[in-house]
Amino acid sequence: MNKEINYLGFKYTFELDIEPQENCKILHSVVYPDGTEKMLDFSPYEKMDEETFQMLVEMNFPKRVSSGSLNSDRVLELYTAYKKNK
């Protein structure tokens, strides 16, 4: 798993949140080209791959459209619709 992905000036990073006797969660974040850092609304139980991050950048980090965080399958659905409507 990449600790950092760079695409179009945006940088993806993550931290592992490991609590004793609980699940390990992944805290996803993005650093914008201006240096601003924000948390990504992406499943804390799924690894982010480079292709998914690139799709999120191209869609300007869409907000969730239903309950729960985005995951790679939902990002792909949103991206497919985004490309059709472009």
Buried (B, 14 or more C-beta within 10 A) or exposed (E): EEEEBEBEEBBBBBEEEEEEEEEEBBEBBBBEEEEEEEEBBBBBEBEBBEBBBBBBBBBEBBEEEEEEBBBBEBBEEBBEEBEEEE
